Amino acid sequence: MNQSQDNVILDVSDLKMYFPVLRGLLRRKVADVKAVDGVSFQLKRGETLGLVGESGCGKTTIGRCVLGLYRATGGKIMFLGDDVTALPEKKMRRVRKNIALIFQDPYSSLDPRQSAGSIVG
């Protein structure tokens, strides 16, 4: 493993999260809603990751998969060498103590009179 890989604390590769669409009296699965389909990224020690996108694009779903609150349909989530997608709930509680999701209220943080670049800057 090279020096760059040693610093990776979160490695998400080809993450997929599909939700079933159920219909009828027997609640049969007729389709899937692809909330997240093939997302990959790495986070290195000392970095902060911000997911930006329009409403409904899967930002919260990605966060919930990383926290193990949703069981991913596919892909791999490695946090400090542990495969989050395969950890039992007891071990996931320890992982969650080291990960934080901070939800942003766009109405209190985004000024429509400014460009996105000037707000982030």
C-alpha positions in Angstrom: 0.0 0.0 0.0 1.5 3.4 -1.0 1.6 6.4 1.2 -1.4 8.0 -0.4 -3.5 4.9 0.3 -2.4 4.8 4.0 -4.1 8.2 4.6 -7.5 7.0 3.2 -10.0 6.7 6.0 -13.2 6.3 3.9 -13.3 4.6 0.6 -16.7 4.3 -1.1 -16.6 2.4 -4.4 -19.5 1.8 -6.8 -22.2 2.5 -4.1 -25.7 1.6 -5.1 -28.9 2.0 -3.1 -32.2 1.0 -4.6 -35.5 1.1 -2.9 -38.3 -1.3 -4.0 -41.6 -0.1 -5.5 -44.3 -2.3 -4.1 -47.8 -2.6 -5.5 -51.0 -4.4 -5.0 -52.6 -6.2 -2.1 -49.7 -8.6 -1.7 -47.2 -5.7 -1.9 -45.2 -7.3 -4.8 -42.1 -5.6 -5.9 -42.7 -4.1 -9.4 -39.6 -1.9 -9.8 -36.7 -0.2 -8.1 -36.1 3.5 -7.5 -32.3 4.0 -8.0 -31.6 6.6 -5.3 -27.8 6.1 -5.7 -26.2 4.3 -8.6 -22.5 3.8 -8.8 -21.1 6.5 -6.6 -17.3 6.4 -5.7 -15.1 8.6 -3.6 -12.2 8.6 -1.1 -11.7 10.7 2.0 -8.2 11.1 3.4 -7.2 11.9 6.9 -7.7 15.6 7.6 -10.1 16.2 4.7 -13.7 17.2 4.9 -16.2 16.1 2.3 -19.2 18.1 1.2 -21.9 16.6 -1.0 -23.7 19.1 -3.1 -26.6 18.6 -5.4 -30.3 19.3 -6.0 -33.0 18.0 -3.8 -33.6 14.3 -4.2 -30.2 13.5 -5.9 -29.1 11.0 -3.1 -26.9 13.1 -0.8 -28.7 12.0 2.4 -29.0 8.4 1.1 -25.2 8.2 0.6 -24.6 9.5 4.2 -27.1 7.0 5.6 -25.4 4.2 3.8 -21.9 5.3 5.1 -23.4 5.3 8.6 -24.9 1.9 8.1 -28.4 3.2 8.6 -29.3 1.8 5.2 -27.9 -1.5 3.9 -26.4 -0.6 0.5 -27.8 -2.6 -2.5 -24.3 -2.8 -3.9 -20.8 -1.5 -3.7 -18.3 -1.3 -0.9 -17.8 1.2 2.0 -14.5 0.8 3.8 -14.0 2.9 6.9 -10.6 2.6 8.6 -10.1 -0.8 7.1 -13.5 -2.2 8.0 -16.2 -3.0 5.5 -19.1 -1.0 6.8 -21.5 -3.0 4.5 -20.7 -6.2 6.4 -20.4 -5.0 10.1 -22.9 -6.1 12.7 -24.9 -3.4 14.5 -22.8 -3.5 17.6 -19.6 -2.7 15.7 -21.5 -0.1 13.6 -22.2 1.9 16.8 -18.5 2.4 17.3 -18.0 3.4 13.7 -20.8 6.0 14.0 -19.0 7.7 16.8 -16.3 8.7 14.3 -18.5 9.9 11.5 -20.7 13.0 11.5 -23.3 14.2 9.0 -24.1 17.9 9.1 -27.2 18.8 7.3 -27.3 22.3 5.8 -30.5 24.4 5.8 -30.3 26.1 2.4 -32.6 28.9 3.5 -30.4 30.0 6.3 -27.0 29.5 4.5 -27.6 30.4 0.8 -28.0 33.9 -0.2 -29.7 34.1 -3.6 -27.9 37.5 -4.3 -24.5 35.8 -4.2 -22.9 33.2 -6.5 -22.2 29.7 -5.2 -18.5 30.4 -5.5 -18.6 33.5 -3.3 -20.7 31.7 -0.6 -18.3 28.7 -0.5 -15.3 31.1 -0.6 
